[in-house]
Amino acid sequence: MNKYKINSHYVLIILIMVSMSILSCDKQNEWLDVKSNKGSVVPETLSDYQAILDNSAVMNDAYSNAGLIGSDNLLLNQTAFNAAGQDTRNLYNWDKDLWVTGVSYHWNNYYKIIGQANIVLDGIQKIASTENDYSNVKGQALFHRAMIYYELAQLFCSAYHTTMGSDLGLPLRNHADVNLVVQRSSLLATYQQIINDALEASNLLSDHQPYLQRPVKAAAYALLAKAYLNMGDYQNASTFADKCLSTRPQLLDYNSSLVVPSSTYRFPFFAKNNPEVLFYAQGSMFAELMPFTSSRGQVSVELYQSYAEKDLRKTLLFVATDASTVKFRGAYTGKEQNFCGLATNEIYLIRAECNARQEKTEAAMADLNKLLINRYVTGEFSELSASDSEQALALILQERRKELPFTGNIRWEDLKRLNKETRFQTTLSRTINGVTYTLAPNDKRYVLSIPQNEIELTGILQNER
């Protein structure tokens, strides 16, 4: 994969469009500036719109790790905590007031991606749908919008539940016009938007793309499986996991030459040739605090000690410099940014969980064992068994945490959704500078506050914390 090749067309377009080249963190991105300037050059061809989607710096490389900072997989000692910025300290300690300047790049970056997708979706309506690649380009834009609404919902909305009633969802901005003020939808409407966009994308996307930053059909199925899992719709989650794995069943054998134990980061750079990766995205925030080699953060010792000695994940994902200092080296990005995309290892775990919840114990354990045999030293794995579906579910959830410890905000998502079930509730606790902080199950602080500047600009309702 040549990451820079897919950006070159976009760069050429930007050079032409000098009237909109002012760079800022404002929600009105370059293309939106053009839309409001009738005298400016605007994208017109499918190649132009593909170039917008291929701007990986915006579309793929700016995912949030805000939930991960608040999870129990990450540890900041007192020195690291004191050196962190105030927003980071607030997230780590689950403070009621998060954004000291009233601005959140987590919110802004995600809505910038949605804005780019909307420009494409609005613009291609003027192009004949019979043109080559029309469906694929439209499908990519829909996928990006669905993916980001999903990510935003995990941070800024409560966990989906059947009695949610009037729980607040997201502002669903589905048009490129930034002058439209959109109020918050219901949580149900937010998930319906995610499902509808991802479903339409799955019917339009190609089975194969030249670059991992472009989503494929299987990635849309994977996103649908994730969304339905969070909704507690295990039948549909299993159905779309099946669809995904029927076309992309591959897993990476951690004994293979693609994995280099002697390398600082053990997996292929930018996920090149990693057969599991369906869609590439990476985190952009808190790199200095992620538990990487040169960063100040550390891995939970309790998590590290949960791996068996013959489990290659213990040595490939982590390095322990002493009994209390563990670093993470196992990102599928092959570098210091954590992987935030979609991969088949997660989908096997989704299908396994759904089967266990539907009392299909044998099928659930088959998926779990298929994953784990690729994680252990060759010849050292003994298949796990479960006497019933409840035991299978417990094993699967345990392995889910071990398999995806720093993939996006997955651990945060799981804490939120599993706290709805008394048997899986977890109380989080941290002690910093002599002060102990706790986050109880279903605490309102599992929902991040919307940045104050957004409240003032749009008048949307704030989350209670």
Wavefront OBJ file of the C-alpha trace (Angstrom):
o trace
v 0.000 0.000 0.000
v 1.338 3.386 -0.963
v -0.277 5.814 1.424
v 1.145 8.851 -0.325
v -0.031 7.839 -3.771
v -3.661 8.070 -2.816
v -3.201 11.595 -1.504
v -1.491 13.026 -4.606
v -4.655 13.692 -6.597
v -6.180 15.473 -3.647
v -3.087 17.663 -3.270
v -3.276 18.698 -6.939
v -6.894 19.710 -6.523
v -6.074 21.742 -3.439
v -3.332 23.598 -5.325
v -5.883 24.570 -7.960
v -8.422 25.670 -5.408
v -6.328 28.434 -3.825
v -9.360 30.341 -2.680
v -10.066 27.711 -0.041
v -6.570 26.855 1.136
v -6.772 28.458 4.584
v -5.954 25.728 7.063
v -7.671 25.727 10.426
v -9.347 23.450 12.921
v -12.710 25.040 12.146
v -15.489 22.669 11.152
v -15.706 24.384 7.782
v -13.072 22.471 5.897
v -11.555 23.384 2.564
v -14.269 21.855 0.420
v -17.035 23.443 2.471
v -15.419 26.847 2.025
v -15.619 26.315 -1.728
v -19.279 25.386 -1.567
v -20.062 28.758 0.012
v -18.029 30.699 -2.582
v -19.867 30.747 -5.889
v -16.817 32.045 -7.725
v -14.526 29.241 -6.675
v -13.658 26.024 -8.445
v -15.637 23.082 -7.091
v -15.200 19.318 -7.491
v -17.072 18.083 -10.541
v -15.896 14.620 -11.525
v -15.875 11.255 -9.807
v -12.097 11.531 -9.680
v -12.459 14.797 -7.767
v -14.814 13.201 -5.258
v -12.609 10.130 -4.920
v -9.723 12.493 -4.168
v -11.690 13.988 -1.272
v -12.245 10.534 0.192
v -8.594 9.624 -0.392
v -7.369 12.464 1.824
v -6.289 9.995 4.481
v -4.963 12.710 6.814
v -8.591 13.717 7.351
v -10.565 10.560 6.605
v -8.401 7.834 8.193
v -5.719 9.280 10.450
v -7.664 11.427 12.930
v -9.685 8.931 14.971
v -10.252 9.647 18.654
v -8.816 7.712 21.599
v -10.847 9.588 24.216
v -12.607 6.434 25.408
v -9.384 4.469 25.566
v -7.903 7.093 27.907
v -10.775 6.454 30.307
v -10.590 2.656 30.123
v -8.987 0.193 32.520
v -6.430 -1.013 29.947
v -4.355 2.175 30.168
v -2.356 3.225 33.207
v -0.786 6.618 33.897
v 1.547 6.813 36.854
v 1.756 10.019 38.853
v 4.596 11.453 36.758
v 2.814 10.779 33.471
v -0.454 12.131 34.830
v 1.123 15.349 36.062
v 2.829 15.884 32.689
v -0.399 15.432 30.729
v -2.565 18.243 29.420
v -5.628 19.220 31.409
v -8.111 17.674 28.954
v -6.245 14.378 29.182
v -6.224 14.434 32.972
v -9.939 15.176 32.934
v -10.640 12.200 30.652
v -8.398 9.879 32.646
v -10.096 10.752 35.947
v -13.611 10.952 34.476
v -14.000 14.589 35.499
v -17.412 16.171 34.963
v -15.852 19.086 33.079
v -13.658 17.826 30.241
v -12.716 20.491 27.701
v -10.929 23.389 29.397
v -10.972 25.639 26.308
v -14.520 24.716 25.352
v -13.228 23.000 22.201
v -12.887 19.265 21.532
v -10.891 18.082 18.549
v -12.477 14.672 19.030
v -15.864 16.169 18.176
v -14.553 18.566 15.512
v -12.352 16.054 13.684
v -15.179 13.565 13.437
v -17.680 16.084 12.119
v -15.076 17.222 9.612
v -15.012 13.675 8.221
v -18.810 13.671 8.074
v -18.654 17.008 6.255
v -16.303 15.588 3.638
v -18.571 12.592 3.121
v -21.574 14.898 2.735
v -19.818 16.987 0.073
v -19.287 13.816 -1.932
v -22.840 12.563 -1.414
v -24.361 15.932 -2.344
v -22.020 16.490 -5.272
v -22.277 13.151 -7.032
v -26.022 13.624 -7.438
v -25.086 15.823 -10.410
v -23.149 12.972 -12.029
v -24.746 10.201 -14.076
v -25.059 7.125 -11.915
v -24.073 4.990 -14.894
v -20.477 6.237 -14.800
v -17.837 3.720 -13.828
v -17.027 3.774 -10.094
v -20.115 5.876 -9.235
v -21.494 3.228 -6.873
v -18.116 2.582 -5.302
v -17.468 6.279 -4.591
v -20.947 6.763 -3.140
v -20.535 3.627 -1.047
v -17.244 4.881 0.379
v -18.810 8.194 1.418
v -21.746 6.431 3.070
v -19.396 4.059 4.869
v -17.266 6.905 6.255
v -20.356 8.727 7.495
v -21.741 5.593 9.147
v -18.396 4.732 10.716
v -17.966 8.183 12.211
v -21.516 8.408 13.510
v -20.820 5.067 15.178
v -17.583 6.372 16.715
v -19.250 9.567 17.926
v -22.125 7.618 19.470
v -19.712 5.539 21.552
v -18.245 8.700 23.069
v -21.028 11.290 23.202
v -24.161 9.135 23.651
v -25.334 6.694 26.279
v -25.203 2.965 25.660
v -28.007 1.673 23.457
v -30.746 -0.070 25.442
v -34.297 -1.160 24.791
v -35.827 1.241 27.338
v -33.873 4.293 26.183
v -37.016 6.269 25.379
v -35.966 9.832 24.680
v -32.217 9.379 25.228
v -30.329 11.939 23.185
v -28.430 10.936 20.082
v -26.204 12.944 17.759
v -26.853 15.925 15.515
v -27.313 14.101 12.205
v -25.735 16.435 9.684
v -26.494 14.792 6.373
v -25.984 17.734 4.027
v -22.880 19.708 3.108
v -24.415 23.106 3.932
v -22.673 24.192 7.147
v -25.174 26.990 7.675
v -27.870 24.468 8.586
v -28.264 24.178 12.355
v -29.150 20.604 13.286
v -30.419 19.676 16.734
v -29.705 16.379 18.426
v -31.665 13.355 17.262
v -32.818 10.526 19.490
v -30.417 7.698 20.245
v -32.672 5.366 18.258
v -32.551 7.688 15.230
v -28.761 7.862 15.494
v -28.412 4.083 15.304
v -30.979 3.918 12.516
v -28.828 6.387 10.564
v -25.729 4.264 11.138
v -27.523 1.112 10.017
v -29.120 2.736 6.963
v -25.861 4.294 5.752
v -23.877 1.104 6.312
v -26.524 -1.055 4.632
v -26.595 1.160 1.558
v -22.798 1.220 1.515
v -22.682 -2.583 1.612
v -24.757 -2.702 -1.575
v -22.504 -0.229 -3.389
v -18.936 -0.925 -2.316
v -16.484 -3.022 -4.285
v -15.227 -6.330 -2.952
v -11.651 -5.154 -3.431
v -9.913 -1.770 -3.220
v -6.352 -0.797 -4.167
v -5.685 0.695 -0.717
v -6.678 -0.269 2.820
v -7.828 3.300 3.508
v -10.705 2.688 1.102
v -13.446 0.531 2.639
v -14.517 -2.693 0.962
v -17.914 -4.415 1.050
v -16.748 -6.704 3.874
v -15.886 -3.621 5.951
v -19.482 -2.403 5.676
v -20.683 -5.819 6.858
v -18.203 -5.597 9.750
v -19.514 -2.176 10.747
v -23.078 -3.483 10.680
v -22.048 -6.382 12.911
v -20.474 -3.928 15.380
v -23.513 -1.659 15.425
v -25.997 -4.487 15.908
v -23.835 -5.971 18.678
v -23.988 -2.656 20.543
v -27.750 -2.579 20.009
v -28.104 -6.035 21.545
v -29.516 -7.383 18.280
v -27.452 -10.554 18.281
v -29.269 -12.205 15.382
v -28.492 -9.359 12.986
v -24.979 -8.945 14.366
v -24.333 -12.623 13.685
v -25.861 -12.376 10.203
v -23.564 -9.552 9.143
v -20.550 -11.157 10.784
v -21.349 -14.204 8.617
v -21.535 -12.023 5.508
v -18.203 -10.429 6.334
v -16.374 -13.660 7.098
v -17.838 -15.522 4.135
v -15.837 -13.240 1.837
v -12.919 -12.371 4.134
v -12.300 -15.268 6.553
v -8.532 -14.833 6.810
v -6.699 -14.569 10.114
v -3.045 -13.696 10.667
v -0.989 -16.535 12.138
v 1.209 -14.862 14.752
v 3.860 -17.504 14.024
v 4.199 -16.256 10.431
v 7.010 -14.198 8.914
v 4.710 -11.163 8.670
v 5.134 -10.804 12.427
v 8.628 -9.731 13.496
v 9.242 -10.222 17.243
v 12.599 -8.401 17.091
v 11.046 -5.240 15.632
v 9.969 -2.358 17.855
v 6.476 -2.658 16.380
v 5.813 -6.268 15.482
v 3.171 -5.998 12.768
v 3.468 -4.732 9.166
v 3.815 -0.968 8.678
v 0.437 0.550 7.722
v -0.962 -3.018 7.919
v 0.598 -3.932 4.569
v -0.292 -7.534 3.665
v -2.049 -8.104 6.987
v -4.867 -10.422 5.856
v -7.130 -9.449 8.750
v -7.438 -5.728 7.996
v -10.630 -4.730 6.172
v -10.380 -0.965 6.635
v -7.435 1.074 7.881
v -7.812 3.933 10.359
v -5.565 5.119 13.159
v -5.759 7.236 16.300
v -4.429 10.766 16.342
v -4.893 11.967 19.901
v -2.841 11.338 23.036
v 0.041 9.669 21.187
v 2.364 10.875 23.935
v 0.274 9.037 26.523
v -0.447 5.796 24.721
v 1.543 2.948 26.279
v 4.024 2.790 23.411
v 7.784 2.489 23.707
v 8.613 6.205 23.756
v 5.405 7.361 25.449
v 4.588 7.886 29.108
v 1.529 5.651 29.372
v 1.623 2.046 30.539
v -0.461 -1.090 30.146
v -2.574 -2.371 33.011
v -0.476 -5.022 34.772
v -3.644 -6.986 35.515
v -4.370 -7.164 31.775
v -0.792 -8.197 30.938
v -0.787 -10.984 33.511
v -3.974 -12.489 32.051
v -2.091 -13.945 29.041
v -0.743 -17.514 29.162
v 2.992 -18.005 28.672
v 2.538 -19.804 25.327
v 0.173 -17.105 24.115
v 2.215 -15.133 21.578
v 0.173 -12.022 22.298
v 1.978 -11.669 25.617
v 5.326 -11.106 23.922
v 4.179 -9.667 20.581
v 1.688 -7.139 21.890
v 3.660 -6.139 24.967
v 7.103 -5.695 26.463
v 7.605 -5.661 30.235
v 10.650 -3.745 31.437
v 9.930 -4.737 35.039
v 7.103 -6.202 37.102
v 5.100 -2.975 37.041
v 6.067 -1.339 33.729
v 4.478 -2.779 30.589
v 4.452 -1.148 27.148
v 2.334 -1.898 24.089
v 3.975 -2.805 20.768
v 1.203 -4.661 19.023
v -0.715 -2.071 17.017
v -1.885 -3.257 13.603
v -0.636 0.094 12.284
v 2.920 -1.165 12.718
v 3.828 2.089 14.441
v 3.026 4.314 17.434
v -0.527 5.147 16.419
v -3.090 2.625 17.560
v -5.278 0.814 15.043
v -8.852 2.135 14.884
v -10.097 0.373 11.763
v -11.878 -2.915 11.155
v -10.327 -6.377 11.046
v -11.530 -9.962 10.972
v -10.235 -10.838 14.449
v -12.907 -8.556 15.923
v -15.582 -10.031 13.676
v -14.820 -13.605 14.753
v -15.248 -12.453 18.348
v -18.527 -10.711 17.521
v -19.898 -13.849 15.892
v -18.684 -15.985 18.779
v -20.368 -13.719 21.337
v -23.618 -13.636 19.388
v -23.672 -17.418 19.087
v -23.050 -17.796 22.818
v -25.871 -15.366 23.604
v -28.154 -17.413 21.345
v -27.138 -20.642 23.145
v -25.146 -21.945 20.185
v -22.262 -23.022 22.371
v -20.476 -25.276 19.892
v -20.444 -22.634 17.144
v -19.324 -19.971 19.612
v -16.366 -22.014 20.817
v -15.431 -23.008 17.260
v -14.934 -19.350 16.332
v -13.013 -18.616 19.517
v -10.695 -21.586 19.026
v -10.150 -20.699 15.372
v -8.895 -17.295 16.475
v -6.775 -18.522 19.368
v -4.936 -21.255 17.463
v -3.472 -18.419 15.394
v -2.282 -16.648 18.553
v -0.371 -19.418 20.308
v 3.034 -20.927 19.652
v 2.592 -23.602 16.978
v 1.592 -26.907 18.572
v 1.054 -25.398 22.034
v -2.630 -24.515 21.916
v -5.220 -26.789 23.495
v -8.760 -26.060 22.397
v -10.986 -24.418 24.971
v -14.318 -25.988 25.844
v -17.421 -24.747 27.604
v -20.093 -26.742 29.391
v -22.816 -24.267 28.469
v -23.435 -20.975 26.703
v -22.854 -18.899 29.852
v -19.369 -20.313 30.313
v -18.685 -19.790 26.621
v -19.785 -16.162 26.831
v -17.524 -15.491 29.807
v -14.533 -16.968 27.965
v -15.287 -14.987 24.802
v -15.578 -11.669 26.637
v -12.312 -12.367 28.442
v -10.552 -13.092 25.152
v -12.145 -10.050 23.510
v -10.387 -7.788 25.989
v -7.098 -9.627 25.434
v -7.371 -9.602 21.636
v -8.366 -5.933 21.189
v -6.778 -4.092 24.139
v -5.825 -0.909 22.279
v -7.931 -1.142 19.131
v -9.833 2.134 18.917
v -12.157 2.717 21.857
v -13.387 -0.891 21.932
v -12.631 -1.476 25.612
v -14.593 1.679 26.522
v -17.478 0.566 24.294
v -17.518 -2.843 25.946
v -17.498 -1.416 29.462
v -20.494 0.766 28.571
v -22.597 -1.936 26.932
v -21.733 -4.716 29.382
v -22.508 -2.522 32.379
v -26.157 -2.855 31.336
v -25.909 -6.490 32.501
v -25.455 -6.871 36.254
v -23.294 -9.978 35.877
v -20.691 -8.090 33.805
v -20.628 -4.762 35.619
v -17.221 -3.246 36.363
v -16.324 -0.412 38.722
v -13.221 1.472 37.611
v -10.842 3.052 40.114
v -7.661 5.125 39.960
v -5.493 6.724 42.637
v -3.432 9.751 41.605
v -1.616 12.194 43.880
v -3.227 10.528 46.878
v -6.759 10.967 45.555
v -8.907 7.983 44.530
v -11.315 8.385 41.617
v -14.036 5.878 40.727
v -16.421 5.327 37.832
v -19.419 3.191 38.752
v -21.354 1.069 36.241
v -23.793 3.144 34.169
v -22.402 6.392 35.572
v -23.440 9.409 33.495
v -19.749 10.187 32.992
v -19.556 7.322 30.511
v -21.056 9.900 28.147
v -18.572 12.657 27.299
v -19.648 16.271 27.449
v -20.202 18.084 24.174
v -17.697 20.950 23.782
v -19.062 24.273 24.999
v -18.298 26.087 21.748
v -20.635 23.664 19.953
v -23.376 24.345 22.495
v -22.985 28.102 22.033
v -22.884 27.939 18.228
v -25.848 25.623 17.723
v -27.868 25.614 20.922
v -27.919 21.805 21.060
v -28.569 20.140 24.395
v -25.624 19.244 26.630
v -25.087 15.803 28.134
v -25.640 15.443 31.865
v -22.544 14.278 33.740
l 1 2 3 4 5 6 7 8 9 10 11 12 13 14 15 16 17 18 19 20 21 22 23 24 25 26 27 28 29 30 31 32 33 34 35 36 37 38 39 40 41 42 43 44 45 46 47 48 49 50 51 52 53 54 55 56 57 58 59 60 61 62 63 64 65 66 67 68 69 70 71 72 73 74 75 76 77 78 79 80 81 82 83 84 85 86 87 88 89 90 91 92 93 94 95 96 97 98 99 100 101 102 103 104 105 106 107 108 109 110 111 112 113 114 115 116 117 118 119 120 121 122 123 124 125 126 127 128 129 130 131 132 133 134 135 136 137 138 139 140 141 142 143 144 145 146 147 148 149 150 151 152 153 154 155 156 157 158 159 160 161 162 163 164 165 166 167 168 169 170 171 172 173 174 175 176 177 178 179 180 181 182 183 184 185 186 187 188 189 190 191 192 193 194 195 196 197 198 199 200 201 202 203 204 205 206 207 208 209 210 211 212 213 214 215 216 217 218 219 220 221 222 223 224 225 226 227 228 229 230 231 232 233 234 235 236 237 238 239 240 241 242 243 244 245 246 247 248 249 250 251 252 253 254 255 256 257 258 259 260 261 262 263 264 265 266 267 268 269 270 271 272 273 274 275 276 277 278 279 280 281 282 283 284 285 286 287 288 289 290 291 292 293 294 295 296 297 298 299 300 301 302 303 304 305 306 307 308 309 310 311 312 313 314 315 316 317 318 319 320 321 322 323 324 325 326 327 328 329 330 331 332 333 334 335 336 337 338 339 340 341 342 343 344 345 346 347 348 349 350 351 352 353 354 355 356 357 358 359 360 361 362 363 364 365 366 367 368 369 370 371 372 373 374 375 376 377 378 379 380 381 382 383 384 385 386 387 388 389 390 391 392 393 394 395 396 397 398 399 400 401 402 403 404 405 406 407 408 409 410 411 412 413 414 415 416 417 418 419 420 421 422 423 424 425 426 427 428 429 430 431 432 433 434 435 436 437 438 439 440 441 442 443 444 445 446 447 448 449 450 451 452 453 454 455 456 457 458 459 460 461 462 463 464 465
